[in-house]
Amino acid sequence: MTKQQISTRQTAIEDRTGKQGRQLEQTLTVDDSILPSPVELEQYKLIDPSIVSFIIDTTKKEQSFRHDFEKSRLKIFDRVGRREYMINWWGMFFAALVMFSGLALSAFLIYSDKVIIGSIFGGSTLVIAAATFMRHHVGPSNKK
């Protein structure tokens, strides 16, 4: 039941050099009220005395529909948020699992007297994990 009203006002203006022109101002007023104004209700009542009760009943149904619609939208947003949280949680879990597995393999290589290869593998595991974390979670260039 959106009511719109457009008003236009024109003003003659003159600048410092004496040139004349016109200034145009337009105003758009939007009334998103569910019920008509009392004046409109009175005019409707002159047409049909029972229309006021019909408008009030329709308004109650409209408000109920809007509330139900908003509740369903909130449920959808909540579901999407929970889904994203779980995806992020599992992603962090498996990232940590891969990182600890890489460090365990590095420790095993160092224990097996392959110190250089184990150190390089462990260091690269830590550097890649840190770079991945910083790329996804830090800085203004984080784009989704």
Order of alpha helices (4+ residues) and beta strands (2+ residues): beta-beta-alpha-alpha-alpha
